[in-house]
Amino acid sequence: MSKSALSVGEVARRSGLPVSTLHFYERKGLIASERTSGNHRLYRREVLRRVAVIRAAQSVGIPLSEIAAALSHLPTESTPDTEDWARISRIWYGDLTRRIGLLTALRDKMALCIGCGCLSVSRCPLVNPDDRLGLEGAGARMLAEDEDTDM
């Protein structure tokens, strides 16, 4: 590793994350370090970009497992280039677009629910538009539509 490698303390200081979070990311395979002869971690400078992407993805609710899967497409022995980062963007584009739609609907209809007080699942425009749940038959239907969603 080059002399420009960063210690875990330097990465923590520059990224604004605690050392324990960096160790956690490393255990999860999100970032990697090399060890010195004294068993100290050293990181390539590119790790700062990875950490920034991890933090941005987490801030919009992307689960760590999906972040790890996307980052696994990046080269490990060289600096990721523009196309590498664009590939990750394409991986998340559809999911983020779907989430934006859900959040927009929630924002736009939330005032109706807060002021309504109807307590009626059958007519609620937010959780049961057009009484679609009633079309599925009697009984509880308010489970997550997509069991794989981490939201």
Number of C-alpha atoms within 10 A of each C-alpha: 12 9 7 10 18 21 18 19 15 14 22 18 12 11 17 11 14 13 16 11 11 20 17 12 17 13 11 13 15 22 23 17 18 14 12 10 7 6 8 11 17 22 21 22 15 16 20 17 13 17 20 13 16 20 17 12 17 14 10 11 13 19 15 17 12 14 19 16 14 18 21 14 13 18 11 14 8 9 14 15 10 8 10 14 16 10 15 18 13 11 14 15 12 11 12 16 11 11 15 13 12 12 12 12 13 15 12 11 15 14 10 15 15 9 8 11 8 12 9 11 16 15 15 17 16 16 17 16 12 13 14 13 17 15 8 10 9 8 8 9 14 10 7 9 8 8 8 7 9 8 10
